[in-house]
Amino acid sequence: MELYPLKVFLVVASEKSFSRAGEKLLRTQPAVSLAVQRLESQLGEKLIDRSGKDLLLTDAGRLVLEYARRFENLEREMETSLGELRDNSTGRLIIGANESTSLYLLRHIEAYRRMYAKVKVQVRRALSSRIPAQLIDGDLELGVISYDPEDERLHSRVIYTDHLAFVVSPKHRYARRESISIAELGMETFVAHNVISPYREVVLREFQRHKVALNMDVEMPTVETIRLMVQRNEGVAFLPRMCVEQDVEQGTLAEIKVDELKVERKIRLVYPARRALSHAARAFLEVLG
């Protein structure tokens, strides 16, 4: 059913006159009458009793009038909501990130929420390796990863530069050292993250290049469990610096420089290059600057 005849009927019923409705709608009286007749034909019901001098609605007309008013209110609500969406005062923003990269979003989300408090922000936990495909498929609007996706279908920008930190328990024999060589780590038990990442591969290659054993006898599913194991002196670990920043400051973990291993970690915000972003997503990019 077309909505225009319904709007015309609403004005006719409100004005109780075809001529006054025509003046309000800037249409001729025959055009207004034709629109109402078309609506009656579509619905299969007479909506206006034309037998008397005054314009009267039939029972069907009164029923349709209620729905016409609801349509008008819904249209007004839709226009208001779209206006708010354009002003970024409402809407939803979906960002994909894994456990560690989500930490790099916190200060940006805080700034974004101060400006656009009504936008619902959802950070979905996702494997970093799968985020590019999810962005291309439209399952995510934005993603945060720690590598360059090297895909022309995606844009990426560095939002934070971090590094891998070698951390030990404050009870560990090396805890008071400022630096250490890879050769001294051959007897250590490393608590590893059982998620494949390019940084894990870099560490493996460096140990192999220096012909030093890398004993990953313990693997954990989350950064949080690795931190706790190291704090309890059950092993040592390489973790993103931001993930252990507070622990190092509070003295629950000690960071030691490894002379031969300096791994920079660039955190990138990634988004589709060939698909229009929502108002909420574009506003987030503006907040990032």
Summary of the structure (lengths in Angstrom):
residues: 289
radius of gyration: 32.0
end to end distance: 46.6
largest distance: 104.0
contacts: 857
relative contact order: 0.14
helix: 46%
strand: 23%
